[in-house]
Amino acid sequence: MQNGAVLFIIVAAYGSKLKIGGLKYMTTLSEYNRYGEDLEKLLILRTSPIAVKMLQKEADIPEGAVRPKKDRGIHIAQCQAFAMSRRQKETVAMLKEDNWCFAALIAYGLVDKPDDPEFQRFLAFPTFPRDKYIGIVSAPLRTANFEPDVVVIYSNTSQLRNLLMPSHFISEEAKVNYHFFPPACAYQIVPVMADGQLMVTLPDPGDYTRALAGEDEIILSVPKDKIGMLVEGVRQMEQGDFGYARAGMYMQHDFPQPPMYQTLFKRWGLYEEEKK
């Protein structure tokens, strides 16, 4: 679809232009922080988008990061570390010794994958190569002091729609993968970094029962090189009538039709039929 046609559809149906194709985005830390601030404000997110980075060596652990075992004498699951970052605004570094759930240890290549036959049904998920990384760090995107590999956003379904919809109106619709089964911590990170595509997941039972994910939450993972365009789309979407904070909900028959609807209904002769 050509850009002119795309803009016509946007103007006709939604009353605002999303000029996001072809823009170039900086990747400075301050911009990542601003992306986090904008997402929280524009979509009224209950919790902060999370900046996530895989760690190759201990020197990569950012200043101020909490290491659960070393600093607090506790073990937690990766979903709990994400919850600490998005709710309590903490920077949390998870190395092998900090983990209390098998899935992240295997998914992030921190341990050998078991070959026990009775365990295999639980191990069919993507993994990084063994020892490529020593751990993972997460922090609120708005305050992170490191460049993320992936941004993880917990939202409701309406907020997710407004995150994804802008890409539908540019020259190339975003490719969005999805996986609705455990372990979410694997699918939120590993294939996103491997394929460079967006991923939608559900909070798995561990995230729900141990990390207190909400019943109405759904999760979008975004590669670092796509977060700029996604945020710009949200910014411009929020200027129109279908912005998350501005949308007026109503149940009305014969509702006022946007210009595109009117053009098509006239072409199909539906207005004339009403007059007969």
HUZI-V808848 format. One record per residue. N is the residue number from 1. RES is the residue in one letter. PSI is psi as a letter, one per 20 degrees, with the letter a starting at -180 (999 if undefined). Layout:
N:RES:PSI + N:RES:PSI
This chain:
1:M:p + 2:Q:q + 3:N:h + 4:G:g + 5:A:h + 6:V:g + 7:L:h + 8:F:g + 9:I:g + 10:I:g + 11:V:g + 12:A:g + 13:A:h + 14:Y:i + 15:G:j + 16:S:q + 17:K:p + 18:L:n + 19:K:m + 20:I:i + 21:G:p + 22:G:i + 23:L:q + 24:K:q + 25:Y:p + 26:M:r + 27:T:k + 28:T:q + 29:L:g + 30:S:h + 31:E:g + 32:Y:g + 33:N:g + 34:R:h + 35:Y:g + 36:G:g + 37:E:g + 38:D:g + 39:L:g + 40:E:g + 41:K:g + 42:L:h + 43:L:j + 44:I:l + 45:L:q + 46:R:h + 47:T:r + 48:S:p + 49:P:q + 50:I:p + 51:A:p + 52:V:p + 53:K:p + 54:M:p + 55:L:p + 56:Q:h + 57:K:r + 58:E:h + 59:A:i + 60:D:i + 61:I:p + 62:P:q + 63:E:p + 64:G:i + 65:A:p + 66:V:p + 67:R:o + 68:P:g + 69:K:g + 70:K:g + 71:D:h + 72:R:i + 73:G:k + 74:I:r + 75:H:q + 76:I:r + 77:A:r + 78:Q:h + 79:C:h + 80:Q:h + 81:A:g + 82:F:h + 83:A:h + 84:M:h + 85:S:g + 86:R:h + 87:R:g + 88:Q:i + 89:K:k + 90:E:q + 91:T:p + 92:V:p + 93:A:p + 94:M:o + 95:L:r + 96:K:g + 97:E:i + 98:D:i + 99:N:q + 100:W:j + 101:C:p + 102:F:h + 103:A:g + 104:A:h + 105:L:g + 106:I:g + 107:A:h + 108:Y:j + 109:G:k + 110:L:i + 111:V:r + 112:D:q + 113:K:p + 114:P:q + 115:D:j + 116:D:p + 117:P:h + 118:E:i + 119:F:i + 120:Q:h + 121:R:i + 122:F:j + 123:L:j + 124:A:m + 125:F:q + 126:P:q + 127:T:q + 128:F:q + 129:P:q + 130:R:p + 131:D:j + 132:K:h + 133:Y:q + 134:I:i + 135:G:a + 136:I:q + 137:V:q + 138:S:q + 139:A:r + 140:P:p + 141:L:h + 142:R:h + 143:T:j + 144:A:p + 145:N:k + 146:F:q + 147:E:p + 148:P:q + 149:D:h + 150:V:q + 151:V:p + 152:V:p + 153:I:o + 154:Y:p + 155:S:r + 156:N:r + 157:T:h + 158:S:g + 159:Q:h + 160:L:g + 161:R:g + 162:N:i + 163:L:h + 164:L:h + 165:M:h + 166:P:h + 167:S:i + 168:H:h + 169:F:j + 170:I:a + 171:S:h + 172:E:o + 173:E:p + 174:A:p + 175:K:p + 176:V:o + 177:N:r + 178:Y:q + 179:H:p + 180:F:j + 181:F:q + 182:P:r + 183:P:p + 184:A:h + 185:C:h + 186:A:g + 187:Y:h + 188:Q:h + 189:I:g + 190:V:g + 191:P:h + 192:V:g + 193:M:h + 194:A:g + 195:D:i + 196:G:k + 197:Q:q + 198:L:q + 199:M:p + 200:V:p + 201:T:r + 202:L:q + 203:P:p + 204:D:r + 205:P:h + 206:G:g + 207:D:h + 208:Y:g + 209:T:h + 210:R:h + 211:A:j + 212:L:k + 213:A:q + 214:G:q + 215:E:h + 216:D:j + 217:E:q + 218:I:q + 219:I:p + 220:L:p + 221:S:p + 222:V:p + 223:P:q + 224:K:h + 225:D:i + 226:K:i + 227:I:h + 228:G:g + 229:M:h + 230:L:g + 231:V:g + 232:E:h + 233:G:g + 234:V:g + 235:R:g + 236:Q:h + 237:M:h + 238:E:i + 239:Q:i + 240:G:a + 241:D:i + 242:F:j + 243:G:q + 244:Y:g + 245:A:i + 246:R:i + 247:A:p + 248:G:p + 249:M:p + 250:Y:q + 251:M:n + 252:Q:p + 253:H:q + 254:D:l + 255:F:q + 256:P:p + 257:Q:p + 258:P:r + 259:P:g + 260:M:g + 261:Y:g + 262:Q:g + 263:T:g + 264:L:h + 265:F:h + 266:K:g + 267:R:h + 268:W:i + 269:G:j + 270:L:h + 271:Y:h + 272:E:h + 273:E:h + 274:E:h + 275:K:i + 276:K:999
